Amino acid sequence: MSGNNEIKTRILSNLETKELGREIVFYDEVSSTNEIAKGLAKSGCKAGTAVISDSQTGGRGRLQRAWFSEKGSGIYMSIVLRPSIPPEKAPRFAPAAALGVCDLLAEYNIEARIKWPNDVLCGGKKLCGILLESGAAPGGGAFIVAGIGLNVNHREFPDELKTTAVSMSLTTGLLYDTREVAAKLLNCLEPQFLMCERDEDFESLLSRYKLRSCTYGREVRVTGIGRTHQGIAVDFDGEGRLCLQQEDGSIITLNAGEVTLRSEYDG
């Protein structure tokens, strides 16, 4: 327990936030930080509570995909949010989280792009994944859990991920203090999350998101559950959803899906 307290102290000493990460629950190993964070949220924990683990045995990304969580090499974090906006605007926090990660990486001179909805890439390979989940406490009170998996000091990946995944360390050749990175990530996320609360602020956030996006303005294929759409990603709406212009000129709005750029599916 004393070791965990020391770790929390190291993270707190680098924090500049007002709310995010001011309450930290740290584990050596868990099945999923998102599952623990959702349990804490239902029990009434403070907004901004961060669940951080050195390892996950059942980490998940979008579409229930497993997330490779090598012990001690990455940031495996889930943050409890209690925003004042209506639940239907909760998807705003996905692009906000992705921008916060990009701001963090810029502090380490790593140039990153965002593939809608919330994959952060470097050199076309996945560096960070984000999983947003919503819920409500038994007595009422909506919450959002923002789960973030960031590859930091990974030196290698399983064979099935070697061509699609990358880490900060593999990108720069350097090793990083994961406690410092965790604190800086929280520092970068807080202002982005605050911008989700007001429509005009979120419009400004989306403008920055477009600049970081490798999806915006591109011809893409979006695969959802049982259906695939193809067209040009012409915009993102006020909730961060993808506006796709189809071949006939019609525009559809998509909440989620797996995006493939034309350069990828045309070879």
N, C-alpha and C positions, 0 to 999 in steps of 0.2 A: 504493500500500500504506500509506503514511503517513496518508492520509486515512481509510482503514478503521480503522487503529489509533486515530486520534483519536475516531472514532465509537464504537468499543468502549470507550474510556476514559470517554467521556461517559455511556454506559449504565452501566458498572460503578460510576461515582462516585455513582449514585443507587440502587444495589442495596442491599437489606437482607436478602437471602436467604442461606441456608447452602449451598444446592446449585444451585438454578435460576439459569441464566445466568452462573454463575461461569466457564464456558467458552463463549465466543461465537465463532461463525463468521459473518462478515458479508460480504455480496455487494452490489454495485450492482444486479445483475440476474441472476435465475435462471429456469429453467423452473418449478420447484416446490420450495419449501423442504422440503416433506414428503419428496420423493424424495431430496434430499441428506441429510436427517436420517436416513432409513432406511439409506442407505449408510454413514453414519458409525456408526450403531448396530451394524450388522453387522460393522463393522471394530473394534468394541470401545471406542468413545468413552465418556467419563465420563457417568454419569447427570447429568441437568440441563443437558447441552450444548444451547445454543440456536442455531439457524440463523435468521438474520435477513437479509432483503433489502429494498432500496428498491423493487424491482419484481419481478413475476413474469410470465412470458410464457405459462405453462401452469398457473396456479393452479387448483386444483380444490376444489369443495365436496362435500357429500354427493351421492350418485347420479351422480358423475362430472360434475357441472355445472361450467361455467367460473366462475372467480371474478374479478371486475373488479379489477385491481391497478394502479391509476394510480401512476406513478412518483413516489416521495417523499411521497405523500399519506396512506399508510396504514401499519399495522403488519402485516407479512407474516412470521410467525414460526412455527417448528416446534421443539418441545422433546422431547428424548429422555428417556424415563422408564424406570427399571428397578425396578418395584415388587416387593415380596416376596409379593404376593398371587397366588393361582392365576390363570391366563390367563382363565378364564371370568368373572372379576370385573373384567376390564379395562374394560367399559362404564361402570363407576362414574366414570371420569375425565372423561366427557362432561359430566354435570351439575356436576361439580366445576369444570371449566374455565369453564362458563357462569356459575357463581356468582362465580368469580374475576373475570371480565370485568365483571359487575354491580357488584362491590365497587370495581373500578377506576373505573367510570363515576360511581359515587356520590361519589368523591373530587373529581370535576369537576362535581358537582351536576347530573348527568344521570340521570334516572329511567329504568330499563330493565326489561323483562320478558323471560322466557324462554319460547319456544315449543318444546315437546319435539320432538326430543330435545336440540337444542343450538343453536338460533338465538336470538340476542339482539336484541330489538326495542326501538325507541323510537318512540312514536307510531304503532305498528302497522307500522313499516317496519324492514327489516333493517339493523342497525348492525354486526353481527359474526357470522361463521360459524366453526364449529369442525369439524375433520375429525380423527377419531381412527383411527389405523391400528396394528395389532399385527404383530409378527414375531419372528424368532429368528435369532441369529447362527449361522453354519455349525457352530460347535463347541458349540452350545447356548447358553442364556441368552436368556430372553424379554425383549422390550422393547415399549414403546408410544411412538408418536410422536403428540404432540398438536399439530396444526396450527391456527393461529388467524389469521384475517384480520379486521382491525378497520379500519373506515372512520374516518379521523381528520380530515384536512384537505380532503377532497373537496368541491369547490364545485358540481359538477354530475356527473351520471351519464349514460350512454348512454340514448337514448330508451326502450329496452326495460326499463330499470331505474328510471326516474324516479319511477314510482308505487309502487315496492316497496323502494327502498333509501334510506338516509340516512347522514349522517356526524355525528361529534361537532361539527364546525364548522357544518354546516347547522342543527344543533339549537340551538346556543348563539350563533352569530354570531362566535365567537372562533376564532383559529388557535392550534395547539398545537405544542409541541416534541416531535416524534415520538420522539426519543431518551429524553426524560424519560418519555413515556407507555409506551415499551417496558419501561423499568426498573420503573416502578410496576406494570405488568401482571404482570411476573415476581414482584414482591413480593406481589401479591394472590393469585396462583395457588398459590404454595408451600404456605400453610397448608391450602388446600382439597385439594390433592393428597395431603397427609399424612393427611387425614381419610379417605381411601379405603382406607387400610391396615388399619383396625380396624372391625369390624362396628358396634360401638356408636357410634363416631365418625361413620361414614357415615350412620347413622340420624339423627343430629343434623344432618348436612349436608342430608339429604333434607327435613327439616322446614323449613329455610331455603329450599331449592329450591322447595317448594310455595308459600311466600309470594311468591316472585318469578315463579311460573309463570302464564302466561295460558292454559294448557291445563287445569290441574287443576280438576276440578269442572265443566268445560264439556262441552257436547255437541259432538263432533268427528267428522270423517271422516278416516280414516287410510288413505292409499293406499300399498300396497306393490308388490312385483313381481308383476303379474298378479292382484292381489286388493285389494279395498277393504273396510274395516270401518267401521261407524258405531256410535256409542254415547256413553256418558259416561265421561270420564277420571276414574275414581274413586280412583286411587292410582298410586304408583310403587313397584316392589318393591325388594328389597335390592341389586339390581344397577343400578337406575335405569331399568328397563324399564317401559313404560306398561301399566297394568292398565285394560282397557276393558270396561265393563259394556254388553252388547248389549241389544237390545230385549226379548229373552226372559228377561233377568235373569242369563244366564250371563256369566262374566268370563273374558276371554282376556288373555294377556300378549304384548305385542308388543316385539320387539327394535329395530325401526326402521320408518320410514315417513314419508310426507309428510303432515303434519297440516294440516287445514283446519278452522277454527272454523265453527260453524253459521251465525253471523252473516255469514260470508264466502260460504258456498255457497248460502244462502237469499236472498242479496242484501239 
